[in-house]
Amino acid sequence: MSGETLLLKNLLGPQAIATIADAGAAATPHFDRPMFVRAASDGLDALSIMERVRHIADALHHALPDDYGATLDTLRAMAPRLTHAFQAIAITEVVARHGLDDFDRSMAALADLTRFGSAEFAIRPFLAADPDRALATMERWTASADEHVRRLASEGARPRLPWAARVSALKADPTRAAPILEALRADPAIYVRKSVANHLNDIAKDRPDWLLGRLAAWPQEDERTAWIVRHALRTLIKKGDPAALALIGVGHGAAVTVRRFIVEPASVRLGERIAIAVELASESPDAQPLVVDYRIRYARPGGKSAAKVFKLKSFTLAGRDIATLSISQTIRDFTTRRHHPGRHRVELIVNGRGVGEASFELLADAND
């Protein structure tokens, strides 16, 4: 298991349990602190971060008052005393696991608690149980004065929300939350706009034609809407989709010459860095908007490869001008991507079209 994963899961370690216990004891004299600490600590070490969220929520449920209304009051009183968002996510999970039979009060509690740590995971069971009712409530939240509540309306309904349970209604039709996204398309808070863009980017992976049609109808004179459109289209732009590029005012392909495209060093080991250097020369007398990306085709066993596109830079290149770009990247394993020795091809992409290729060799680890 990587150091990153270990660090993340430890956000809900013994110190977090103690903090949550102190918050519960301060919120009500009926909170069974010793029982909560024992139950929450038992078996904690073997659990991932989201398993810990659920484990702590179950321990909390048994330590809180039997009356559900009193439980919600206690959770609201606990939340301001917590010291990290993941602690608050753990207490919202109490609502997710034990509040489905009290829909309205539970949804109202999640809107309150999301200010301290997003309730985006806790709202998923309510969307699964009654998507129409949950989405109607979330659409009303788009008018909230609180940006955290507005963000929850978008983030909680994302079709591909990371780490969250999939909701069958959203899987069948990822556009179900379209009225929420429409209401937030020019939101003043970047926190909300990022969520709307991510939500739309989720839809792009399943319904690209719907997304392109919807965004084409959005007026981009408002810079907030234009920002959302650019970020919502990032997956399609990385694929070089001509319609997506056109929506951000970029042509498919560009009148440029690649004067230099180098990846150095020629060989690296896992954990070392590659440096990419690019020099582009305009062939046009007019300014050109450019989206410059690079695609690494990772070597795989058996001569296969797997590709991932990375952002390099988006800018306007003046007529007959020259642009020099550079970036570096550490070649290291992630839980979602493991590297294998071999030749890794690197492609330069300008406005959706491949214009150059280089490569580097990933060497086997010396200990292998």
Residue pairs with C-beta under 8 A, 6 or more apart in sequence:
2 333
2 334
2 335
4 334
4 335
5 48
5 49
5 335
8 49
9 47
9 48
9 49
9 52
11 49
11 84
11 86
12 44
12 49
12 52
12 53
12 56
12 86
12 87
12 90
13 44
14 41
14 44
16 56
16 84
16 86
16 87
16 90
17 36
17 37
17 40
17 41
17 44
17 56
18 37
19 81
19 82
19 83
19 84
19 87
20 36
20 40
20 56
20 60
20 78
20 82
20 87
20 90
20 91
21 33
21 36
21 37
21 40
22 81
23 78
23 79
23 81
23 82
24 31
24 33
24 36
24 60
24 63
24 64
24 74
24 78
25 31
25 33
26 77
26 78
26 81
27 74
27 77
27 78
27 81
28 64
28 65
28 70
28 73
28 74
28 77
30 64
30 65
30 70
30 74
31 63
31 64
31 74
32 62
32 63
33 63
35 62
35 63
36 59
36 60
36 62
36 63
39 58
39 59
39 62
39 63
40 55
40 56
40 59
40 60
43 55
44 52
44 55
47 55
49 86
49 163
50 121
50 163
52 90
53 86
53 89
53 90
53 93
53 121
54 93
54 97
56 90
56 93
57 90
57 91
57 93
57 94
57 96
57 97
58 97
60 90
60 91
60 94
61 71
61 94
61 97
61 98
64 70
64 71
64 74
64 75
64 94
65 71
65 74
68 98
68 99
68 102
68 105
69 105
71 94
71 98
72 95
72 99
72 105
72 106
72 109
75 91
75 92
75 94
75 95
75 109
75 113
76 109
76 112
76 113
78 91
79 88
79 91
79 112
79 113
79 115
79 116
79 117
80 116
82 88
82 91
82 116
82 117
84 117
85 116
85 117
85 118
86 117
87 117
88 113
88 116
88 117
89 117
89 118
89 119
89 121
89 122
91 113
91 117
92 110
92 113
92 114
92 117
92 119
92 121
92 122
93 121
93 122
95 106
95 109
95 110
95 113
95 119
95 122
96 121
96 122
96 123
96 124
96 125
96 126
97 125
99 105
99 106
99 109
100 106
100 125
100 126
100 129
103 126
103 129
103 130
103 133
106 126
107 123
107 126
107 134
107 137
110 119
110 122
110 123
110 126
110 152
111 119
111 141
111 144
111 149
111 152
113 119
113 122
114 120
114 148
114 149
114 151
114 152
115 146
115 148
115 149
118 148
118 151
118 152
118 155
119 152
119 156
120 152
120 155
120 156
120 158
120 161
120 164
121 161
121 163
121 164
121 165
123 134
123 138
123 152
123 156
123 157
124 156
124 161
124 164
124 165
124 167
125 165
126 133
126 134
127 134
127 135
127 156
127 157
127 167
127 169
127 170
128 165
128 167
128 168
128 169
131 167
131 169
131 170
131 176
135 157
135 176
135 177
135 179
135 180
138 152
138 153
138 156
138 157
138 177
138 180
139 153
139 179
139 180
139 183
141 149
141 150
141 152
141 153
142 150
142 153
142 180
142 183
142 184
143 183
144 150
147 187
147 188
147 189
147 191
147 192
148 191
150 184
150 187
150 189
150 192
151 189
151 191
151 192
151 195
153 180
153 183
153 184
154 177
154 180
154 181
154 184
154 192
154 195
154 196
154 199
155 161
155 195
155 198
155 199
157 170
157 176
157 177
157 180
157 199
158 164
158 170
158 195
158 198
158 199
158 202
159 166
159 167
159 170
159 171
159 174
159 199
159 202
159 203
159 206
160 166
160 174
160 202
160 205
161 202
169 176
170 176
170 177
174 202
174 203
174 206
174 207
175 203
175 207
175 210
177 199
178 214
181 196
181 199
181 200
184 192
184 193
184 195
184 196
185 196
185 218
185 224
185 225
185 228
186 222
186 224
186 225
187 193
187 196
187 224
188 224
193 224
193 227
193 228
193 231
194 231
196 228
196 232
197 227
197 228
197 230
197 231
197 232
198 231
200 211
200 215
200 228
200 232
201 231
201 232
201 233
201 234
201 235
203 210
203 211
204 211
204 232
204 233
204 235
204 236
205 235
208 236
208 241
211 232
211 233
211 236
212 236
212 241
212 243
212 244
212 247
215 229
215 232
215 233
215 247
216 247
218 225
218 229
219 225
220 226
220 229
229 247
229 248
230 248
233 241
233 244
233 247
233 248
234 311
236 243
236 244
237 244
237 245
237 248
237 291
237 293
237 352
238 293
238 309
238 311
238 349
239 309
239 352
240 252
240 349
240 351
240 352
240 353
241 352
242 252
242 352
245 251
245 252
245 291
245 351
245 352
246 252
248 289
248 291
249 289
250 289
250 290
250 291
250 351
251 288
251 289
251 351
252 351
252 352
252 353
253 350
253 351
253 352
253 353
254 288
254 290
254 317
254 350
254 351
254 353
255 282
255 283
255 284
255 288
256 280
256 281
256 282
256 283
256 288
256 290
256 317
256 350
256 355
257 280
257 281
257 283
258 278
258 279
258 280
258 348
258 355
258 356
259 279
259 280
259 281
259 322
260 277
260 278
260 279
261 276
261 277
261 278
261 279
261 348
261 356
261 357
261 358
262 276
262 277
262 358
263 274
263 275
263 276
263 346
263 358
263 359
263 360
264 274
264 275
264 277
264 360
265 274
265 360
266 360
266 361
267 360
267 361
267 362
267 363
268 274
268 331
268 360
268 361
268 362
268 363
269 362
269 363
269 365
269 366
270 331
270 332
270 333
270 339
270 362
270 365
271 330
271 331
271 332
272 330
272 331
273 328
273 329
273 330
273 331
274 328
274 329
274 331
274 346
274 360
275 326
275 327
275 328
276 294
276 312
276 326
276 327
276 328
276 329
276 346
276 358
277 324
277 325
277 326
278 292
278 312
278 323
278 324
278 325
278 326
278 348
278 356
279 322
279 323
279 324
279 325
280 290
280 292
280 317
280 322
280 323
280 325
280 350
281 321
281 322
282 288
282 317
282 318
282 319
282 320
282 321
282 322
284 319
284 320
285 319
285 320
286 319
287 316
287 317
287 318
287 319
288 316
288 317
288 319
289 314
289 315
289 316
289 317
290 313
290 314
290 315
290 316
290 317
290 323
290 350
290 351
291 314
291 350
291 351
291 352
292 312
292 313
292 314
292 315
292 325
292 348
292 349
292 350
293 309
293 310
293 311
293 312
293 349
294 309
294 310
294 312
294 327
294 346
294 347
294 348
294 349
295 307
295 308
295 309
295 310
295 346
295 347
295 349
295 354
296 307
296 308
296 310
296 344
296 345
296 346
297 305
297 306
297 307
297 344
297 345
297 346
297 347
298 305
298 306
298 307
298 308
298 337
298 339
298 340
298 344
299 305
299 340
299 341
299 342
299 343
299 344
299 362
300 306
300 340
300 342
301 340
305 345
308 337
309 349
310 327
310 329
312 325
312 327
313 325
315 323
317 323
331 339
331 362
332 339
333 339
339 362
340 362
341 362
341 363
341 364
342 361
342 362
343 359
343 360
343 361
343 362
344 359
344 360
344 361
344 362
345 357
345 358
345 359
346 357
346 358
346 359
346 360
347 354
347 356
347 357
348 354
348 355
348 356
348 357
348 358
349 355
